Amino acid sequence: GRVVAVDASFPMLKVLKEKSWLQGRSIDILRADAHELPFKDHAFHAVISLRMLMHVIDWHNALKEICRLAKQYVIVDFPPRSGFAGFSPATHYILKKIRRNHQPYRVFSIKEITKALNREGFALRAIDRHLVLPFGFHRLVGSVRFTKLVESKLARLGFTDIFGAPVTVLAERVDHENSDDRT
């Protein structure tokens, strides 16, 4: 299949091009704004958006664009209001003082993402929650073994299902009969 990677940032595209796992693979890399993507409606069987919705100016419009491009599936991730990410608005100011490169980001409820996907003709099919403790904490500890141990214990206690972040959702187009008529 055709794989296309898109980012609005030249530095991020440069990082992508330097990834070793990408070498020798057929992938188109281009710079574009998520609010106005340069592809025809339903150009891709699936559209995957990672670590993007939380940073864009108009997340509703960006998600609408993603859905416009997807013939059948959309996969997006986002920091949920539940869990540690929900405290992010209060902690951004402090983190910016500690880490100069800290980027504030938006958090979402699963309900608001689901409603936005539904408006675009998509139904939620799966939800996956990742880590209970913040990524920054795990990076600070610096041990994959520690992360696996602690997070598996938290998962067994049911905390991942409630507080895990980021949340990744899979949505499927349900307006198949109208999908070719959409503009």
Secondary structure per residue as TSV (DSSP state, phi and psi in degrees):
chain	resnum	aa	ss	phi	psi
A	1	G	-	360.0	165.4
A	2	R	-	-85.2	128.4
A	3	V	-	-115.4	129.1
A	4	V	E	-127.3	127.2
A	5	A	E	-108.4	132.5
A	6	V	E	-129.5	137.9
A	7	D	E	-151.7	152.1
A	8	A	S	-84.9	-12.4
A	9	S	-	-102.3	122.1
A	10	F	H	-59.3	-44.2
A	11	P	H	-59.7	-39.1
A	12	M	H	-68.7	-36.6
A	13	L	H	-65.4	-37.0
A	14	K	H	-63.4	-43.5
A	15	V	H	-59.8	-43.6
A	16	L	H	-61.0	-46.1
A	17	K	H	-62.0	-26.7
A	18	E	T	-86.4	-5.6
A	19	K	-	-65.2	128.3
A	20	S	G	-65.8	-34.8
A	21	W	G	-67.6	-14.9
A	22	L	G	-85.7	-22.0
A	23	Q	T	-57.5	130.4
A	24	G	T	82.5	0.1
A	25	R	-	-99.1	150.4
A	26	S	-	-86.9	105.0
A	27	I	-	-145.5	132.7
A	28	D	E	-90.1	130.5
A	29	I	E	-120.0	125.1
A	30	L	E	-144.8	155.4
A	31	R	E	-92.2	128.5
A	32	A	-	-159.6	159.4
A	33	D	-	-92.2	131.5
A	34	A	T	-62.8	-19.1
A	35	H	T	-79.8	-14.4
A	36	E	S	-154.1	82.1
A	37	L	-	-83.6	136.6
A	38	P	S	-85.7	52.2
A	39	F	S	-134.2	157.3
A	40	K	-	-72.7	158.4
A	41	D	T	-54.6	139.6
A	42	H	T	56.3	34.5
A	43	A	-	-70.0	-20.6
A	44	F	E	-130.2	144.0
A	45	H	E	-61.5	-43.0
A	46	A	E	-138.4	147.3
A	47	V	E	-124.7	128.6
A	48	I	E	-116.6	128.1
A	49	S	E	-125.4	115.4
A	50	L	-	-118.7	134.0
A	51	R	S	55.9	35.8
A	52	M	-	-116.7	-49.9
A	53	L	T	-54.0	-34.4
A	54	M	T	-68.6	-16.3
A	55	H	T	-111.7	-16.6
A	56	V	S	-74.7	159.1
A	57	I	S	-68.2	-48.3
A	58	D	-	-122.7	89.8
A	59	W	H	-64.9	-31.6
A	60	H	H	-61.2	-46.2
A	61	N	H	-66.7	-41.8
A	62	A	H	-62.7	-42.5
A	63	L	H	-67.0	-37.6
A	64	K	H	-60.2	-42.6
A	65	E	H	-63.0	-43.5
A	66	I	H	-58.6	-47.0
A	67	C	H	-65.2	-36.6
A	68	R	H	-59.7	-37.2
A	69	L	H	-78.7	-22.5
A	70	A	E	-85.9	124.5
A	71	K	E	-73.5	-40.1
A	72	Q	E	-133.6	-43.9
A	73	Y	E	-126.4	148.7
A	74	V	E	-131.1	132.6
A	75	I	E	-124.3	122.9
A	76	V	E	-134.2	151.5
A	77	D	E	-124.1	159.6
A	78	F	E	-164.0	156.4
A	79	P	-	-79.5	126.7
A	80	P	B	-84.2	156.2
A	81	R	S	-66.7	-27.3
A	82	S	S	-77.2	153.1
A	83	G	S	82.1	-169.6
A	84	F	G	-63.5	-30.0
A	85	A	G	-61.1	-28.5
A	86	G	G	-62.6	-21.9
A	87	F	G	-86.4	-3.9
A	88	S	H	-56.9	-41.2
A	89	P	H	-57.3	-37.0
A	90	A	H	-75.6	-27.5
A	91	T	H	-94.8	-13.5
A	92	H	H	-57.6	-42.1
A	93	Y	H	-61.2	-45.8
A	94	I	H	-65.7	-46.1
A	95	L	H	-63.3	-33.7
A	96	K	H	-64.6	-32.5
A	97	K	H	-71.9	-34.1
A	98	I	H	-82.0	-46.1
A	99	R	-	-119.4	112.3
A	100	R	T	-59.1	-31.0
A	101	N	T	-92.4	12.4
A	102	H	-	-65.5	132.4
A	103	Q	-	-110.7	119.1
A	104	P	-	-61.2	152.8
A	105	Y	-	-147.0	161.5
A	106	R	-	-88.7	146.9
A	107	V	-	-114.0	157.4
A	108	F	B	-133.6	158.2
A	109	S	-	-97.0	151.6
A	110	I	H	-60.6	-35.4
A	111	K	H	-61.3	-44.4
A	112	E	H	-70.1	-34.6
A	113	I	H	-67.3	-43.4
A	114	T	H	-60.0	-45.5
A	115	K	H	-61.8	-42.5
A	116	A	H	-64.6	-41.8
A	117	L	H	-64.0	-41.8
A	118	N	H	-60.4	-41.5
A	119	R	H	-59.8	-28.2
A	120	E	T	-93.4	7.6
A	121	G	T	88.8	23.1
A	122	F	E	-119.0	145.2
A	123	A	E	-115.9	140.2
A	124	L	E	-68.2	130.3
A	125	R	E	-113.3	-28.6
A	126	A	E	-156.3	148.5
A	127	I	E	-129.2	132.0
A	128	D	E	-127.6	127.7
A	129	R	E	-107.4	143.9
A	130	H	E	-101.0	-89.4
A	131	L	E	-110.0	143.7
A	132	V	S	-78.9	-49.4
A	133	L	S	-80.1	148.3
A	134	P	-	-61.2	147.5
A	135	F	H	-52.7	-42.2
A	136	G	H	-57.9	-38.3
A	137	F	H	-64.2	-46.1
A	138	H	H	-65.1	-37.8
A	139	R	H	-63.1	-40.7
A	140	L	H	-62.4	-43.7
A	141	V	H	-66.7	-42.0
A	142	G	T	72.3	26.4
A	143	S	-	-130.1	114.4
A	144	V	H	-61.7	-39.9
A	145	R	H	-60.1	-45.7
A	146	F	H	-59.8	-48.1
A	147	T	H	-57.5	-48.4
A	148	K	H	-61.4	-42.7
A	149	L	H	-64.2	-53.5
A	150	V	H	-64.9	-46.2
A	151	E	H	-68.0	-33.5
A	152	S	H	-67.7	-36.8
A	153	K	H	-65.9	-43.5
A	154	L	H	-63.8	-36.3
A	155	A	H	-65.2	-44.2
A	156	R	H	-61.9	-30.2
A	157	L	T	-80.9	-5.8
A	158	G	T	89.7	3.2
A	159	F	H	-70.2	-33.5
A	160	T	H	-62.2	-40.6
A	161	D	H	-64.0	-23.3
A	162	I	H	-100.5	-43.8
A	163	F	H	-114.1	-3.3
A	164	G	-	-59.2	142.8
A	165	A	E	-147.8	150.4
A	166	P	E	-69.7	170.5
A	167	V	E	-100.3	131.8
A	168	T	E	-113.9	129.5
A	169	V	E	-118.7	145.4
A	170	L	E	-111.0	126.5
A	171	A	E	-124.9	145.9
A	172	E	E	-119.3	140.2
A	173	R	E	-64.8	129.6
A	174	V	-	-112.4	-5.1
A	175	D	-	-98.9	45.4
A	176	H	G	-53.8	-39.8
A	177	E	G	-66.0	-23.7
A	178	N	G	-106.0	-1.1
A	179	S	T	-64.9	-28.2
A	180	D	T	-82.8	-14.3
A	181	D	T	-92.3	-11.0
A	182	R	-	-71.1	145.7
A	183	T	-	-111.8	360.0
